[in-house]
Amino acid sequence: MDKSITLRSADNIRILSAAMVEKAASRSPGGAMGGADFINILYTEFLRFDPMIVHGLSETDFS
Protein backbone atom coordinates (compact mmCIF):
# COMPACT_ATOMS: atom_id res chain seq x y z
CA MET A 1 0.00 0.00 0.00
CA ASP A 2 1.20 3.50 -0.79
CA LYS A 3 2.72 5.24 2.22
CA SER A 4 0.75 8.45 1.70
CA ILE A 5 -2.54 6.53 1.58
CA THR A 6 -1.58 4.67 4.74
CA LEU A 7 -0.76 7.91 6.56
CA ARG A 8 -3.95 9.60 5.38
CA SER A 9 -6.02 6.61 6.48
CA ALA A 10 -4.42 6.61 9.93
CA ASP A 11 -4.99 10.38 10.19
CA ASN A 12 -8.67 9.87 9.34
CA ILE A 13 -8.92 7.24 12.08
CA ARG A 14 -7.36 9.71 14.53
CA ILE A 15 -9.83 12.45 13.57
CA LEU A 16 -12.82 10.12 13.84
CA SER A 17 -11.65 8.70 17.17
CA ALA A 18 -11.18 12.21 18.59
CA ALA A 19 -14.71 13.11 17.44
CA MET A 20 -16.14 9.98 19.08
CA VAL A 21 -14.34 10.69 22.36
CA GLU A 22 -15.62 14.27 22.31
CA LYS A 23 -19.19 13.17 21.58
CA ALA A 24 -19.03 10.62 24.40
CA ALA A 25 -17.77 13.34 26.78
CA SER A 26 -14.79 11.19 27.64
CA ARG A 27 -11.59 12.69 28.96
CA SER A 28 -8.72 11.45 26.82
CA PRO A 29 -8.55 10.28 23.21
CA GLY A 30 -4.94 9.15 23.70
CA GLY A 31 -5.51 5.42 23.43
CA ALA A 32 -7.65 5.61 20.34
CA MET A 33 -5.38 8.10 18.63
CA GLY A 34 -2.25 6.18 19.57
CA GLY A 35 -3.61 2.97 18.11
CA ALA A 36 -4.62 4.47 14.77
CA ASP A 37 -1.53 3.25 12.90
CA PHE A 38 -1.84 -0.24 14.37
CA ILE A 39 -5.55 -0.51 13.55
CA ASN A 40 -5.04 0.80 10.03
CA ILE A 41 -2.30 -1.73 9.19
CA LEU A 42 -4.17 -4.55 10.92
CA TYR A 43 -7.36 -4.01 8.92
CA THR A 44 -5.75 -3.20 5.56
CA GLU A 45 -3.01 -5.81 5.41
CA PHE A 46 -3.86 -8.70 7.74
CA LEU A 47 -7.58 -9.09 8.37
CA ARG A 48 -9.75 -10.39 5.59
CA PHE A 49 -13.51 -10.32 6.00
CA ASP A 50 -16.19 -11.17 3.48
CA PRO A 51 -19.69 -10.69 4.90
CA MET A 52 -21.08 -13.04 2.27
CA ILE A 53 -19.09 -15.96 3.73
CA VAL A 54 -20.31 -16.90 7.18
CA HIS A 55 -18.81 -20.00 8.79
CA GLY A 56 -20.81 -21.64 11.53
CA LEU A 57 -22.65 -18.62 12.88
CA SER A 58 -26.27 -18.92 13.84
CA GLU A 59 -28.84 -16.70 15.49
CA THR A 60 -28.18 -18.31 18.86
CA ASP A 61 -24.56 -17.08 18.80
CA PHE A 62 -25.77 -13.50 19.27
CA SER A 63 -28.43 -13.96 21.91
C-alpha positions in Angstrom: 0.0 0.0 0.0 1.2 3.5 -0.8 2.7 5.2 2.2 0.7 8.5 1.7 -2.5 6.5 1.6 -1.6 4.7 4.7 -0.8 7.9 6.6 -4.0 9.6 5.4 -6.0 6.6 6.5 -4.4 6.6 9.9 -5.0 10.4 10.2 -8.7 9.9 9.3 -8.9 7.2 12.1 -7.4 9.7 14.5 -9.8 12.4 13.6 -12.8 10.1 13.8 -11.7 8.7 17.2 -11.2 12.2 18.6 -14.7 13.1 17.4 -16.1 10.0 19.1 -14.3 10.7 22.4 -15.6 14.3 22.3 -19.2 13.2 21.6 -19.0 10.6 24.4 -17.8 13.3 26.8 -14.8 11.2 27.6 -11.6 12.7 29.0 -8.7 11.4 26.8 -8.5 10.3 23.2 -4.9 9.2 23.7 -5.5 5.4 23.4 -7.6 5.6 20.3 -5.4 8.1 18.6 -2.3 6.2 19.6 -3.6 3.0 18.1 -4.6 4.5 14.8 -1.5 3.2 12.9 -1.8 -0.2 14.4 -5.6 -0.5 13.6 -5.0 0.8 10.0 -2.3 -1.7 9.2 -4.2 -4.5 10.9 -7.4 -4.0 8.9 -5.7 -3.2 5.6 -3.0 -5.8 5.4 -3.9 -8.7 7.7 -7.6 -9.1 8.4 -9.8 -10.4 5.6 -13.5 -10.3 6.0 -16.2 -11.2 3.5 -19.7 -10.7 4.9 -21.1 -13.0 2.3 -19.1 -16.0 3.7 -20.3 -16.9 7.2 -18.8 -20.0 8.8 -20.8 -21.6 11.5 -22.6 -18.6 12.9 -26.3 -18.9 13.8 -28.8 -16.7 15.5 -28.2 -18.3 18.9 -24.6 -17.1 18.8 -25.8 -13.5 19.3 -28.4 -14.0 21.9 
